[in-house]
Amino acid sequence: MNKNNFLIGRGELLTYDVKGPRRPPMPKEVYTLREAQERLIPQIEITSKSLDSLPNMACPNDFAIAKFTLNPSFIARSYYPVSFLREAGLSSVGSRTVRIKPEKWKKKAQVTESSTTEIFVAGKRNAFRALPDLAESFLSGTDEAIDFARFEEITPYLSQERIISSKTENGGFYEVGIHLLPDNGRDVVQQSFLKYADSLNVEVYTKLTFVAGGLWFTPVKCSEEQLGKLSEFSFIRVIRPVPQLRGMRPMQRVSSINIPCVLPIAEPISSEPKVAILDGGLPAVHPLNKWIKSYRVLDDNAEDDEGGLAHGLAVTSAFLFGPISPKNAVQRPYSYVDNLRILDKNVEDEDPLELYRTLGFIEEVLLSRQYQFLNLSLGPDLPIEDTEVHAWTAVIDDLLSDGETFMTVAAGNNGGRDRESGNARIQVPSDCVNAVAIGAANSQDEKNWQRAEYSAFGPGRSPGIIKPDLTAFGGDIDGYFHVIAEGSSPVITPQMGTSFSAPYALRSAVGIRSIMGQELSPLAIKALLVHAANT
């Protein structure tokens, strides 16, 4: 039967005026337009001259990049200088957090060093030449004039600023991060860089490049002299020596006495969660076959790394059973697990480009969208830096941004290094915002645990300041993390490190999913873990 929808007769009598919300008052400006013009126009002229001095080949299609730093009073997203950039014919290609001491700010307190946003702005060099006259013509109160007055500094991005370190111990291999123009401009920048590098006889490894967001990462090989000239390419964001991968060997050689244990007979609690361990593989003989759903090597032509096999087995054991007690029954696994060998014997040769090859395997796994839960207990031997993102972090964070995958990452075993220099900070890629960084605790006692001495420190890099996200037992000299060892019979061996606390934390996440079902998203599982954590 059709349902009739009737209009309300004389419905206009039921209406009444609704007053709009009062418009908030305009924020108090730090600098007047005239003050901003007097301060910034000379800076723009210096910046334009610096850009004009660059080699033409270093400026793709005559585009160049400068730094526009906002006053710390205007770092909210609503203050982003859209109108100014549009009027000037410029575009933002990236940004980072920096610390500066402005001349003035809105706060009543005395001016001190503060965090603010530094925007990397791209434009034709003639647009930068015309900018002083344009700025002089702004009318007070217009959107572009207000945006302009909120800049604290406008400066060139000098070539020496791009080089984090020119000293390399790996034969002249460097990682170069390059800004890309949006849309069709990407190819222009990439091809221009390749031509420029070729003109300097710099070798670029194009098969090992990665794009993450608006950044293009590529390894190169060159001398220090060539590096200085290469850094003049205007779209380069950062150049750093290519680090080595973290070692796969145990942190400390401990007793080789292996203790027999009895593994559980029961099947895992749930077969639904799809879980993978990304590591050094599995030995030919081990007692975990019952719970290994699939074993795959990402490069069939590469041989196993002996240390990688032992590490991969130990990490897999930590996920399946947690720390095994020589005295108590072994815990029942929550799920099956796949083991993917992403690290092979090439790392033993200390090939600097193994870092990029391994990242390619991780990218392949994440792009497949095959797994809901992943663990990564390896990465570059590189503490994070506050300003410059690393290729591993950028690529992994970008691929995890859809929120469909829960990934634990070991924070690193460098917590015993010098803290003042930053060498004890969490290692790449545990600074990923979309991954869960796991540190190590020295005890399973919920009331008396502490951070293990080797476990890396926070803070993380903005916006993921609170890092590690969680801490789990990782073993200590007073109480090791026991895992399954090689061989056909189940025996346990002592270990310690964030390599084991990370899969142990993933075990808890998969346990929640196994018990509570598919309705819980990765974000909800993370929230439950954080909520239940002891501080």
N, C-alpha and C positions, 0 to 999 in steps of 0.2 A: 504494500500500500504506500502510495506517495505521501510524503509529509509536506504540508504546506508551511511556508515561512511567511509570517505576517509582519508588516512594518508597523511600528508604533505610531498611532495617530497623534498628530501634533507633538511629535517628539521634541521639537525645538523648545517647548516650554520646560523641558527637563534639563536643559543645558544651563551652564553658568560660566562666567569668565574665570579662567585659570591664569593667575599671575605667574609669569616666568620667574625662575630663580634670579636673584640679584647677581649681576655680573661682578665677579671679584675685582677688586681694585688692581690696577696695573702694578706689577712688581717695581720696587724702587730700583733704579738703574745705578750701577757703580760709577760709570763714566758718562758724561754728556757726549753728544755727537761731536762737538768741537774738540773736547779732550781726546776722544778716540781718534779723530782725524790727525791731531797733532802728534799723538803717540804712534799710530800705526802706519800712516802713509810713508814716513821715512823707512820703516821696517819693510814695507812692501817694495819700495824702490831697491833696497839692498837685496831682497829676495829675488826680484826680477833680474837684476844684474847677474846674480849667482846662477840662475837658470840659463841665462843667455850665454854664459861662459862654458856650458856643457857641450861636449861634442854632439853634432847633429844626429849621429847614429845612436847616441844614448837617449834620445828623446823620440819615441815612436810617434810618427805622424806629427812631430813637433809638440807632443804632449810632454809635460813635466809635472813633478809633484812637489808641493811645499807643505809645511806644517802650520796649522791654524790651531792655536791653543786657547781654549775657553777660560774665562775667569772662573775660579772655583765656585762662585755664587750662582753659576748658570750651567750646571752639568746635568740637570734633569732633562729627560727626553723631550719635554714640551718646549725647551729652549733651543732645540737643534736649529741651526741657522739656515733653514730651507730657503727662505726668501732671498737672503743674501747670495747664496750659491747660485740660485736660478738667475738672479739679476746679473751676476758677474760672469755667467757662462762657465762655471766650475762645477765639479762633482766630487763627492766624497768617495774614496775607495777603501777606507779603513780608519780605524782609530785605536787608541790605546790609553791606558791610565798612566799619568805621570804626576810627579810631585813638583810644585813650584811655589815660590813666595811672590804673590801678586803685589802690585803697588797699593791697591785698595781692594776692599770687598764689602759686602753688605752687613756682615756681622759687626756687632758693637765691640767685640773683643779685639785685642791687638792683632795685627796681621802676622800670621806665621805660615810656615810651609804647609801646604795642603794638597790633597789629591784633586786632580781635575782631568778633563778629557782633551787629548791632543788628536786632532782630526787630520788625516792625510788627504789633501785636496789635489785633484788632478785637473789640468786645463791646458789649453794651448798657451805657448809662451807669449803670444801677442795678447792673450786675455790677461796675463799677469802684468804685461807692460801697460795695458789700458786701465788697470785697477786703481792706480792713484787718482787719475782724473775722475773715474766713476765714483770713488769714495768721496772726493771733494764735492761732487754734485748731489750727494744724498740730502734729502729734506728731513729735518727733524720730525720724529713721530711716525715715519713710514716703517713698514715691517723690515725692509732691508737695512735701514739706518739703525734700527734697534738691534738687529742681529749683529751688525758690524761693530757696534759699540760694546758688545759683550765679549769680544776677543781680547785676550790679554797679550798675546804675542802672535806675530806672523813672521815665520823664519824659513829659510831654505833647509832642506834635509841634506846635510853635507855628507859626502861620500864616506868620511871617516866615522861618522855616527852609525853607519850601517854595519860596520865590521865589529862584531863582538870580540873576536880575537883572531889575529892573523897567525898565531903560533899553532902549528899542528904537528902531531906526532904520528900521523897516519899516511905520510907520503904526499901531502898536499891536497887532500880531499876536503871539500867544503860543501856545506848545505846553503843554498841560496833560496830565500823566500821573496817572491815577487808579487807586487800588487797587479791585479788585472782590471782592465776597464770592463764595465758591464756589457752584456749582450755581445754584439759582433766585435767589439773592441778587444776581446780576449785574444783572439788569434793574432791581431796586430801586435800586441805586446809580446806574445810568445815568439813570434817569428822575428820581431825586431831584436829581442834578446839573443836569439840563436845567431843571428847575423853579427851582432856586436861582439859576442863571445868568440865567434869564428875569426873575426878581424884581429882579435888579441891572441889567437892560437890557444884559447882556453877550451878544454875538452868538456862537453856537456853530455851527461848520460840521459838522453831523452827517453829511453825505455824505462827509466826508474822514477819518472816524475809523478807528482800527485797534485790534484787541484782540490782544495777544501775551501768552500765559500768563495771569497774574492782573492784568495792567495794561491799562488802556484809555487810548489816546492820542487827543486831539482838539485841533484848533486853535480858538482863540477870538480875538475882537477886542474890546479894551476899553481904557479909560484907566488910568493908574496908580492913580487913586483907586478905580476899580472893581476893579482887580486886588487891592488890599489886602483888600477885602471878600470877593472870590471865594476868596482863599486860606484863608479860614476854613472852607471846606467840608472836613469832617474826613477824607474819603477821598482828598483830593489828595495825591499823592506829590511831585510836582515841577512847577514852572512856570518856563519859560525863554522868552526871545524866540525866535521862529521864525527860524532861520538861513537864509541864501541857499544855493543850490546852488553848488558849486565852478564856477569859470569854465571855459568850454569853449575859450577862446582859448589859443594856445600860450603857454608860460611866457615866452618871449622871442622877439621877432621876429628871425628870422635871414634869411640871404640867400635871395632868392626864385628863385635860379638852380636849375632842375630838371635833373637828370642822367638821360639815357635809360638803361634797363636792359632785360634780356631775361628774361622770366618763364619758368618751367619749362613744359615741354610735357606731362610725365607727369601722370597722374591722382594724387590723394592716395593715400598708402600704404594707408589703410583707409576704407571708407565706413560702417563700423559706429558709431563714436562720434557721439553727437548733441550738437552744440556750438552755443552761441549767444552772440553779443556783444550786450550791453544798452547802448545808447549813443544817439548823436544822429542815427543814420540813415546813409544813403548818398546821394551825389550822383547825378543822373540819368545821368551819363556817367562811367564808370570802367572800368578794365581787369580787374576781379576777378570778373566774372560767371561765369567757368568754375568757380570754387570756392565761389560763394555759392549754397547750395542753396535758400534761401528768404529773401526780404526782406519784412518786415511792419512796418507802422506801428501803434502801439497806439491812436492816436486819429486816425481818418480825417478828422476835421473840423478838425484843427490843421495849420498850415503848417510847413514845414521851417525850422529855424534854420540859417542859412548856416554859422556856426561849428561847429554841431553836426554837420553833414554832413561837413565836413573832418575833424573829430575822430573821428567814427565810422569813416570810411574808413581813417584812420591806425591806429586801434586794431585794425581788422580785418586790415590789412596786417601789423601786428606779430604777430598770432596766426598768420596763414598762413605767413609767411616769416621771422619774426624780424627782427633788424636787417639791412637789405640793404646789402651792401658795393658801392661803385661799381666795385670792381676784380674781385670774385669772382662766381661764378655764384649766382643766387638759389636758396635752399634749397627743396626740394620740400615742399609741405604734407603734414601727417600726416593731415588729414581735411578734409571739407567743413565749412562753417559757415553758420549762419543769422544774419542781422543783424536785430535788433529795435529799432525806433526808440521809445525810451521818453521821449526829451526832444525838445521841439519849440520853435516860435517863442515860446511863452508865457514861456519863461525869459528871453527878451530884454527883456521888459517888467518884469523883476524882480518878478514876482508872488510874494509870500511863500508863497502856498499851492501854488505849483508843486511845492514840496518834497513835499507830501502826495500830490498827483496823481501825481507820478513814482513814489513809493513804491507807490502802488496798482497801477501797471503792473508793477512788479517782483513784487509779491505775486501778480498774475495769472499771470505766467510761472512762478513757483515752484510755485504750486498746480496748474498743468497737469501737472506731473511729466513734461514732454515731453523735457527735456534732462538729460543726464548731466554736462555740463560747461558752465559759465557764466563770463563775465567781466563785472565791473562796474568801470568806470574813472571813476565820478562819485559824488557824494554831497553831504551837507551840508558847508558850509564851517565846520566846527566841530570843534576838537580835543576828544578824549574827556575826560570827567571821571571821577574815581575812584569816586564814590559813586552817581551817577544815570545810568541807562541811557537811551539815546535811542530814539525810536520806530523809526528805521531799523534800529538794531542789534537791538532786541527782536523786531521782525517777521521780519527776515531770519534771525536765529539760530533762531527757533522753527520756521520753514519748512525749514531745513536740518538740523534735529535728527534726522531719520530716517537720516541718513548716506548717502543715495542720490545726492547731487549734490555734485560737486566745483566749488566756486566761488572764483575769485580776485577779490580786491578791492584796488584801488590804495590805498596807505597815505596818500597825500597829498603835495603839494609845498610844505608849510609848514615844512620842516626848518630853514630859515634864520631863522625867527622866534625870539623870545626864549624860551629854554629854561626859565628860572626861573619864568616865569609859566605855563608849561604850553602856550603857544601853538605850540610846535614838536612837540607829541606827535601821534601818528597820529590821523587824522581819522575820524569816523563815516562808514560802518559797518565800518571795518577792524578794530574791536575785537570783531567777532563771533568767538565761540569756534569755531563750526562752519564758518566760512569761512577761506580762506587769505589772509592779508594780505601784500601784496608791496611791499617797498621797492625803491629803485633804487640800483644800483651805477654807478660812473662809468667803468668799463672792462670790456672783455670778457677782459682778461688774467687768467687764473685765479690768478696769483701776486701781482699787484700792484694788484688792485682795492681800492677803498674805497667807503664810503657816499657817494653823490652829495650835495653840499651842500644841495640842495633837498629831499632825501628825508626824510620825517617820522621822528621818533625814537619809540622805545618808552620806558618800558614801556607795555604795554596795561593795560586795566582788569581787575581780578580777576573770574574766574579765568584769563583769558587774558593773564597778565603778560608772557610772552615774545612780543613783537610788534615789528616785523613777523615773520611766520612764516618768510619767505624773502626773499631779495633777488635781483633779476635786473638785467641791464644795462638802463638806462633812458636813457642818453645823458648827455653832459656838454659843456661848451663846448670841451673839447679833443678830443671825439669824439662826434658826434651820433648819434642813433638814426634811421637813414634809413628812410622808409616810402614807400609808393606815394601819389602825388598825384592830384588830379582830372585828368580828360581821357581821351580814347580811347586814347592811346598810353601805354605804361608808362614813367613817369618817377618818380624818387625825390626826396623833399624832406627836409631835416633837421628833427628834432624832439628834444625831451627831456622826461622826466617819468615819474612812476610810472604814468601812464595807459598807457604803452607797456611798462614792465617787467612789469606785471600780465598782459596777454595773452601776453607772451613766456614768462612762467612757465607759463601755462596751456598753451601750445604743448608744453612739455616733458611736462606731465601727460598730454595727449592722445597724445603720441608713445609714452609707456609703454603706454597702453591699446591703441593701434593695433598695436604690435609684439607685446605679450604677451597680448592677448585679454581677453575679458569676465570672466574669473575674478577679476581684480584689482578689489577694491572701491575706492571713493574714499579710504577711510582707508589702505589698503595703498599706493595711489599716493602719497599725502602722505608716508607713512613712507619710501618709496623716495627721494622728492625730498629729504627732510630728511637721510636717511642719506648721500646722494651729494653733499650741499652742501659747499662749501669754507668754512672759517671763518677 
